[in-house]
Amino acid sequence: MKAAKMIKAIAEDSEIRSRILNAAEELFAKNGLETSIREITELANVNIAAVNYYFSSKTALSEAIFEQLSQRINIKRLSDLESLLSLARNECRPPSLRDIVLAFIRPYFEPGSDGKLLARLILQSRIAPTSLTKVIVERHFDPMAKRFIEAFSLACPSVEASKFYRRYEFMVGTVVFTISDPAGGSRMRRLSNGRIDVDDPDVASSLVSFVIGGLSADDGLVPDQSG
């Protein structure tokens, strides 16, 4: 009887924790990280004490969402990458650089993937890292990054392999900074006087082309044409 009650209590704990996480993830994605704890508790149908009990603070809740999203999205990224690398091997050809970049960027643009929220959480972890976000990055991002760096080297054999450590970081900065800018009030929109915004349909393809250019670029200095 005691064992049954314990199992029931554990299941209830897990269900309440999941409700809080899912509600917070939905609201953070929709309204930003400024979402209040009260809004989260209303959607999750729990009281504020429950949030404090399971997560201790809004920061800890954000970190839990960061880990949840990081694991889910990076597993998908690596699966897509391994599929295209396997296809290239079977066809005895180098993998397509465009396909590799798309595998990396796609989660940020796919509807329902919460890619924009992940970009904001990555940016936050860079600006104000905590001991937990450092662990999350090491656990869920570093192995993925190393595999993509290897793939870039396979796709661009003419580029010195060691250069991709820097270029990978340049790519991440470009993508995350772009995606984390809120649509409707983005700097892109202001600079273009409303003609272009971060959620325009062609932004993804433009970003892919830009990243490909940077990854495959010749590092040689441009000759002085002044005469």
Number of C-alpha atoms within 10 A of each C-alpha: 6 7 8 9 10 11 12 12 12 12 12 12 14 12 12 18 19 13 18 24 22 17 19 26 25 17 19 23 19 13 12 16 18 8 15 14 17 13 14 24 19 13 15 19 13 16 13 14 11 15 23 14 10 16 18 12 13 16 12 16 20 19 19 18 20 23 20 17 20 20 17 12 20 18 15 14 20 18 13 17 23 17 11 18 21 13 14 15 12 9 10 9 12 17 22 17 20 15 16 23 21 21 19 24 23 16 19 21 16 11 10 11 16 19 23 25 25 26 22 22 24 22 16 14 19 12 9 9 12 14 8 15 22 12 12 20 18 13 14 19 15 12 13 18 19 14 13 23 21 14 22 27 21 18 21 18 11 10 17 9 14 11 14 22 15 11 18 19 13 14 22 17 14 14 19 20 14 19 23 20 18 17 14 14 12 18 17 18 17 13 11 10 10 13 10 17 22 20 17 10 10 11 16 19 12 11 18 21 14 13 24 18 11 14 21 19 12 11 9 6 6 7 6 6 5 4 3
